[in-house]
Amino acid sequence: MSRTRVTRREMLRATAAAACASLMAACQPQPPAEATPQPAATQAGVEATTVPTAAPGGPVTISFWNPDAAIWQPAYQKMADTFMEQNSGIRVDVLNVPEEGYVEKINAMIAANMGPDVWPWGYALDTIRHGFINDLTPYVERDGLKPEEMWFPLCQKRVQYQGRVYGVPRDSFWAVIVYNKDLFDEFGVAYPEESWTVDDFLAKAKALTNREKGTWGTLISGPWALRFDTALGWNLGFEIVSEDGRQVQGLLDSPASIEAIQWVIDLEVEHKVAPSGAQVQALGDFPFSSGKAGIDTACGLWHLSALREVSFKWALAGNPVKKGLEPRAWADSVPYYMWTGSKQKDAAWELMKYISGPVGSRIPVELDCWPSPCPEVWKAMGWDQDPVMVTFWRETQLPAPVANHVRTEFDGLCVWPNYEAIFTRYIENGERPLETLVKEAATTAQACLDQNYSKT
């Protein structure tokens, strides 16, 4: 069952007027229909250039690509401009490439030995093994960079593969709960408390659901609820794929994961506190703004931009946790990468270090585009005390595993379709029991992973 969900790109389009006056697709919450094609696994014919060579009479030029919305381009350009002001010997050419076909164009340019020097994208961790993304560990060590002091722990994990650094984080996204205060007040429901449980969540969702008034307790349901932009998966004990991306069996079909899937399915099927996919679509492009739902998720500054435009009072809360489990945060980060074939690696590294550091990464924050990966910037903005942003800040202090969908490059080919089919078979086809459906999905997904990894 495919749950309609507002993607980050769609959210940006819907809120362009309210965003930065001058504002990711790069980190897509919706899984791809198939594995992303990769460029050739080796760049053996390209010599690694570690010292930039300036053209006669002019600065070194590096290319800096991105696939993001037009309202985010001022942030990219201002980062480049301020960097060039401080580095007169380096010219940065910023190019906005349409998201549709962005990766395909990068692949084609790399294959033609004309790839961009630096670009952002949300590749799976093991994409690194294809060889077209440069190992940055020597640069980190040479410059005495301390990632553990500069970036949030999750942002560090997101750019590492087998103990090496292959990128720098562009941003950091943290999932929290947003709730409709007016609807809570109308039904006399107490607001979520800081340490609320999933039982509390369900009780509130039931109290907010009213068929006559057309209200729903929550918009959180369907397969995405355990995978994207919500900490419910972690906080219900759900796992789907191992950290190295190779194992599904024993995780997806574990008793804890099966129980978590049943809990989410029951929101729609048993308790009827969450709408079906068609009912969600009827609420508009940004369903929570309809005022007909009590609880949803918020993840990223684009959600806050949209929330500023709604006609009712709302507030943020931390994520509910199943009794007996320690809370964990759902977070993600889009990395910047360097091409192994770059002829200007030192110059590219200087740019990457700047735009991922506390000075450069503050620019998009001030333009209301994306949050910095640096705790220092969050504190400088006062977000650790701000009435709204402090909810996100509290999530940054919790353990945050790397999201399931970026643990393996074969997620869209092997993992997601089989996992999603569980919901389709149970809800739409009426198949039972759930345990059998999950075990079959895990078996098929595992066979698919094994087959694809055996070819590499």
C-alpha positions in Angstrom: 0.0 0.0 0.0 1.5 3.3 -1.1 0.9 6.1 1.4 0.6 9.5 -0.1 3.2 11.7 1.6 4.4 15.3 1.0 8.0 15.1 -0.2 10.6 17.7 0.8 10.6 19.0 -2.8 6.8 19.3 -2.8 6.9 21.0 0.5 9.4 23.5 -0.9 7.1 24.2 -3.9 4.1 24.6 -1.7 5.8 27.1 0.7 8.0 29.0 -1.7 6.3 32.4 -0.9 6.8 31.9 2.8 10.4 30.7 2.6 13.6 32.8 2.5 13.0 36.0 0.7 15.9 35.9 -1.7 15.0 29.3 -0.4 15.8 18.4 -1.1 15.2 16.8 -2.9 18.8 15.6 -2.4 17.5 13.7 0.6 14.3 12.1 -0.7 11.9 10.7 1.9 10.2 8.6 -0.8 12.2 5.5 -1.8 13.2 5.2 -5.5 11.3 2.7 -7.6 14.6 0.9 -8.4 18.2 1.1 -7.5 20.0 4.2 -8.7 22.3 3.4 -11.6 25.9 4.0 -10.7 28.8 5.2 -12.9 31.7 2.9 -13.7 33.2 1.4 -10.6 36.7 2.6 -11.3 38.4 5.8 -12.2 41.7 4.1 -12.7 42.4 6.2 -15.8 42.2 9.4 -13.8 45.2 10.7 -11.9 44.5 12.0 -8.5 45.5 15.7 -8.3 46.2 16.8 -4.8 47.6 20.3 -5.5 45.4 22.7 -7.5 47.0 24.1 -10.6 45.9 27.6 -11.4 45.4 28.5 -15.0 47.7 31.3 -16.3 46.5 34.7 -15.2 43.4 33.3 -13.4 42.2 31.4 -10.4 41.6 27.7 -10.0 38.0 26.9 -11.0 35.8 24.2 -9.4 32.3 23.2 -10.3 29.6 23.0 -7.5 26.4 21.3 -8.6 23.1 20.9 -6.8 19.6 19.7 -7.6 17.5 21.9 -5.3 14.6 24.3 -5.7 15.1 27.8 -7.1 14.3 29.3 -3.7 17.4 27.5 -2.2 19.8 28.8 -4.9 20.6 32.1 -3.1 22.0 30.0 -0.2 24.3 28.0 -2.5 25.4 31.1 -4.3 26.0 33.1 -1.1 28.1 30.3 0.4 30.2 30.2 -2.8 30.5 34.0 -2.9 31.6 34.3 0.7 34.1 31.5 0.2 35.6 33.2 -2.8 35.9 36.5 -0.9 38.2 34.6 1.5 39.9 32.5 -1.2 40.8 34.8 -4.1 42.7 32.0 -5.8 39.6 29.8 -6.2 36.6 30.4 -8.4 33.4 28.4 -7.7 30.9 27.9 -10.5 27.5 27.0 -9.0 25.2 25.0 -11.2 21.6 24.1 -10.4 20.7 20.9 -12.3 17.0 19.9 -12.5 16.3 17.1 -9.9 14.7 14.9 -12.6 17.8 13.4 -14.2 20.3 14.9 -11.7 22.0 11.6 -10.8 21.9 10.4 -14.4 23.6 13.6 -15.6 26.3 13.2 -12.9 26.8 9.6 -13.9 27.1 10.5 -17.6 29.5 13.4 -16.9 31.7 11.2 -14.7 31.8 8.5 -17.3 32.9 11.2 -19.8 35.6 12.3 -17.3 33.9 15.6 -16.9 32.2 15.2 -13.5 31.5 18.1 -11.0 34.1 18.7 -8.4 31.6 18.9 -5.5 27.9 18.0 -5.3 25.3 17.1 -2.7 23.2 14.0 -2.8 21.7 11.4 -0.4 23.5 8.3 -1.6 23.3 5.1 0.4 26.4 4.5 2.5 27.7 1.6 0.4 27.5 3.6 -2.8 31.1 4.5 -1.9 32.4 1.1 -3.1 31.8 2.1 -6.7 34.9 4.3 -6.5 33.7 7.6 -8.0 33.5 9.3 -4.6 36.8 10.6 -3.2 38.2 9.4 0.2 38.5 12.6 2.3 40.2 10.9 5.2 43.7 12.2 4.2 42.4 15.8 4.1 40.7 15.4 7.5 43.9 14.1 9.0 46.1 16.6 7.3 44.1 19.6 8.5 43.5 18.2 12.0 39.8 18.5 11.5 37.8 17.1 14.4 34.5 15.8 13.1 33.4 14.8 16.6 33.7 18.4 17.7 32.3 20.1 14.5 29.3 17.9 13.6 26.4 16.1 15.2 27.2 12.4 15.7 24.6 11.3 13.1 26.2 13.7 10.6 29.5 12.0 11.1 28.1 8.5 10.6 26.3 9.7 7.4 29.6 10.5 5.7 31.6 7.5 6.8 32.1 4.1 5.2 34.2 1.3 6.7 35.9 3.7 9.0 36.8 6.2 6.3 35.4 9.7 5.6 33.9 10.1 2.1 31.9 13.3 2.5 31.1 16.2 4.7 27.5 16.9 5.9 25.5 19.7 4.3 22.8 19.7 6.9 20.9 17.9 9.6 17.2 16.9 9.7 15.4 15.7 12.8 11.9 14.3 13.1 9.5 15.5 15.8 5.8 15.5 16.4 3.6 18.4 15.5 0.1 18.7 16.9 -3.0 20.8 16.4 -3.5 22.7 19.6 -6.9 24.0 18.6 -8.1 20.5 17.9 -6.7 19.2 21.2 -8.4 22.1 23.0 -11.7 21.4 21.2 -11.8 17.8 22.3 -10.4 18.5 25.8 -7.3 16.4 25.1 -4.1 17.0 27.1 -1.1 18.1 25.1 1.7 15.6 24.7 4.2 15.6 27.6 7.9 15.4 27.3 8.1 11.7 28.1 5.0 10.4 26.5 4.6 6.8 25.4 3.1 5.2 22.3 0.1 4.2 24.5 -0.4 7.9 25.2 -0.1 8.6 21.5 -2.8 6.1 20.7 -5.1 7.3 23.5 -4.9 10.9 22.2 -5.4 9.8 18.6 -8.6 8.0 19.6 -9.9 11.0 21.5 -9.2 13.3 18.5 -11.0 11.1 15.9 -14.6 12.1 15.2 -16.4 10.8 12.1 -19.2 13.5 12.3 -16.6 16.3 12.3 -14.3 14.6 9.9 -11.3 14.7 12.2 -8.5 12.2 12.4 -6.3 11.5 15.4 -3.1 11.2 13.3 -1.7 11.3 9.8 1.0 8.9 10.9 0.3 5.5 9.3 1.2 3.2 6.4 4.6 1.8 5.6 6.5 5.2 5.7 5.6 5.6 9.4 8.4 3.1 10.4 10.9 4.3 7.8 10.9 8.0 7.0 10.8 11.3 8.9 9.5 9.7 12.1 11.2 8.1 15.1 8.4 5.6 15.7 10.3 2.9 14.0 13.2 3.1 16.4 10.9 3.8 19.4 8.8 0.7 18.7 11.8 -1.5 18.4 11.5 -1.9 14.6 14.5 -2.8 12.4 14.5 -3.7 8.7 18.1 -3.9 7.4 21.5 -4.3 9.1 23.9 -1.4 9.4 26.0 -2.7 6.6 23.0 -3.1 4.4 23.4 -6.8 3.8 20.9 -8.4 6.1 17.1 -8.3 6.3 16.2 -11.7 7.6 16.3 -11.7 11.4 15.5 -8.0 11.5 12.4 -7.3 9.5 10.8 -10.6 10.6 11.9 -10.3 14.2 9.0 -10.4 16.8 9.7 -6.8 17.7 9.4 -5.6 14.1 6.3 -7.7 13.5 4.7 -6.2 16.6 5.7 -2.7 15.4 4.2 -3.2 11.9 1.0 -4.5 13.5 0.8 -1.4 15.8 1.0 0.9 12.8 -1.4 -1.1 10.7 -3.9 -1.0 13.5 -3.9 2.8 13.5 -5.9 2.5 10.3 -7.5 -0.9 10.3 -8.4 -1.6 13.9 -8.5 1.8 15.7 -9.5 3.8 12.6 -7.6 6.9 13.9 -5.6 7.4 10.7 -6.9 8.0 7.2 -6.3 5.7 4.2 -4.2 6.9 1.3 -7.2 8.2 -0.6 -8.5 10.0 2.5 -5.1 11.6 3.0 -5.1 12.9 -0.6 -8.5 14.5 0.0 -6.9 16.7 2.7 -4.7 18.5 0.2 -1.0 18.8 -0.6 -0.1 19.5 3.0 -2.7 17.4 4.8 -1.9 18.7 8.3 -2.8 22.3 7.2 -6.4 21.2 6.7 -6.9 21.4 10.4 -8.6 18.0 10.3 -5.8 16.0 11.9 -4.4 16.1 15.5 -1.0 14.6 15.2 1.6 14.5 12.4 5.4 14.7 12.0 7.6 17.7 11.2 11.1 17.3 9.8 13.2 20.2 8.5 12.8 23.9 8.1 10.4 23.5 5.1 7.8 22.0 7.5 8.1 25.0 9.7 7.8 27.3 6.7 4.5 25.6 5.9 3.3 25.5 9.5 3.7 29.3 9.7 0.9 29.6 7.2 -1.7 27.5 8.8 -4.8 29.1 10.4 -4.7 27.2 13.7 -2.4 27.1 16.7 0.1 24.3 16.7 3.1 23.1 18.7 5.9 20.6 18.6 6.6 17.6 20.8 9.2 14.9 21.1 8.6 11.5 19.8 6.6 8.9 21.8 8.4 5.8 23.0 7.3 2.2 23.7 7.5 1.4 27.4 10.8 -0.3 28.3 12.7 1.2 25.4 15.3 4.0 25.4 14.3 6.9 23.1 16.2 7.3 19.9 15.9 10.1 17.3 15.2 9.8 13.6 17.6 12.0 11.7 19.3 12.3 8.3 21.9 14.4 6.6 22.7 15.1 3.0 26.4 14.9 2.3 28.6 16.9 0.0 30.9 14.7 -2.1 34.1 15.1 -4.1 34.6 13.3 -7.4 37.7 11.1 -7.5 38.5 12.5 -11.0 38.6 16.1 -9.9 41.7 17.9 -11.1 41.4 20.5 -8.3 41.0 18.4 -5.2 42.7 20.7 -2.8 40.5 23.6 -3.9 37.4 21.4 -3.7 38.3 20.3 -0.2 38.7 23.9 0.9 35.2 24.6 -0.3 33.7 21.5 1.3 35.4 22.3 4.6 34.0 25.8 4.5 30.3 25.1 3.5 30.1 22.2 6.0 31.7 24.2 8.9 30.2 26.5 11.4 30.7 29.7 9.3 29.6 28.5 5.8 26.8 26.2 7.0 25.2 29.1 8.9 24.4 30.9 5.7 21.5 28.6 4.7 20.2 28.7 8.2 20.0 32.5 8.1 18.2 32.3 4.8 15.7 29.8 6.3 16.7 27.0 4.0 18.2 24.0 5.8 19.6 23.4 9.4 23.3 23.2 9.9 25.2 20.0 10.8 27.1 21.9 13.5 25.8 22.1 17.1 27.8 25.4 17.4 25.5 27.0 14.8 22.4 25.8 16.5 23.6 27.3 19.8 24.6 30.5 18.0 21.1 30.8 16.6 19.7 30.2 20.1 17.9 27.1 19.0 18.8 25.3 22.2 16.5 27.8 24.0 14.0 28.8 21.3 10.4 27.8 22.1 10.0 26.0 18.8 13.5 24.8 17.8 14.3 23.5 21.3 12.1 20.4 20.5 14.4 19.6 17.6 17.5 20.4 19.7 16.4 17.8 22.3 16.3 15.2 19.6 19.8 16.1 18.6 20.9 15.0 22.1 19.5 11.4 21.6 21.2 8.5 19.9 20.3 8.5 16.2 21.1 5.5 14.0 21.7 5.9 10.3 18.3 5.7 8.6 17.3 2.3 7.2 16.8 3.6 3.6 20.4 4.7 3.2 22.1 1.6 4.6 22.0 -0.1 1.3 22.0 1.1 -2.3 19.6 -1.7 -3.1 16.9 -0.4 -0.7 14.7 0.8 -3.6 15.2 -2.5 -5.5 15.0 -5.1 -2.8 14.0 -3.8 0.6 11.3 -1.1 0.3 9.1 -2.9 -2.3 8.9 -6.1 -0.3 8.3 -4.2 3.0 5.6 -2.0 1.4 3.9 -5.1 0.0 3.2 -6.2 3.6 0.8 -3.3 4.0 -0.8 -3.8 0.6 -1.4 -7.5 1.2 -2.7 -7.0 4.7 -4.8 -3.8 4.3 -5.9 -4.0 0.7 -5.9 -7.7 0.0 -7.0 -8.9 3.4 -4.3 -11.5 3.6 -3.5 -13.0 7.0 -1.6 -13.7 9.3 0.8 -10.8 9.4 3.7 -12.9 10.6 3.5 -15.0 7.4 3.5 -11.9 5.2 6.4 -10.4 7.0 8.5 -13.6 6.8 7.8 -13.9 3.1 8.8 -10.3 2.6 12.0 -10.8 4.5 12.9 -13.9 2.6 12.3 -12.3 -0.8 14.2 -9.1 0.2 17.1 -11.1 1.5 17.3 -13.2 -1.7 17.3 -9.9 -3.8 20.1 -8.4 -1.7 22.2 -11.6 -1.9 21.8 -11.8 -5.6 22.7 -8.1 -6.2 25.7 -8.0 -3.8 27.0 -11.3 -5.4 27.4 -9.4 -8.7 29.6 -6.7 -7.2 
